[in-house]
Amino acid sequence: MSQDFRYEIKFVLDDVRATEALHWIYFQTTARTVYPDRCVHSIYMDDVGFSSVRDNLAGVSNRKKVRLRWYQEMNGGGSRFPVLELKIREGRLGHKINFRLSDFQGDLMKLKLREIMLQVNQRLAAQEFFFDDYLAPTLKVSYVRSYYEDLDGIRITIDKDIKFHGVSPHHNIGETLATPYPYRVMELKFPPAMKFQASKLIKPLHLTPKRHSKYLVGLAMMRQAVYI
């Protein structure tokens, strides 16, 4: 289990802004690639009242959401051990509490969603600080992530080829239809003690940060939420 508070500053990039962002990373920062690109898969979960959605839209300062996340190497190799994440927001700072799930065998993309959720809710029930209500899957998101880090330890990620998938308990999670998202998302992640360094780093980048939630964007594209 891990828990670290940090700032997360996001930029939504079209093709032109993505080119500007990459130029900034390579020529105006000390950031370098620290990990090969890999595909990230997430299944978001919510209660029957969509509490995570409502709290986000209402701008509630202290809120949380739950997702199951696993990684797949670009050569097709996948992780057998997904991570159950509780993502907590307290004001402008966020942190994650992670639990590695070791009960799954084989490729998750070939499992039915109901098989996955049975084990997920068993784990959730054992954690009293999670949601009180039963959680159901609401959205699957996949994307390719690039990883950078500068000499101060400020992390930069760029997510591309973002796709949103509907969820069905009776189908393998790799069988659902995908809705592509036409933008990339760049994110800077750093602890509160590095706020000054991060501000200095961002100064040459003439782009405006934007509030952005893949969860809400995906639901909006599926016409299950209104999110601008």
Buried (B, 14 or more C-beta within 10 A) or exposed (E): EEEEEBBBBBBBBEEEBBEBBBEBBEEEBEBEEEEEBBBBBBBBBBBEEBBBBEBBBEEEEEBBBBBBBBBBEEEEEBBEEBBBBBBBBEEEBBBBBEBEBEEBEEBBBEBBBEBBBEBBBEBBEEBEEBBEEEBBBBBBBBBBBBBBBBEBEBBBBBBBBBBBBBBBBEEBBBEBEBEEBEBBBBBBBBBEEBEEBBEEBBEEBEBEBEEBBBBBBBBBBBEBBEBE
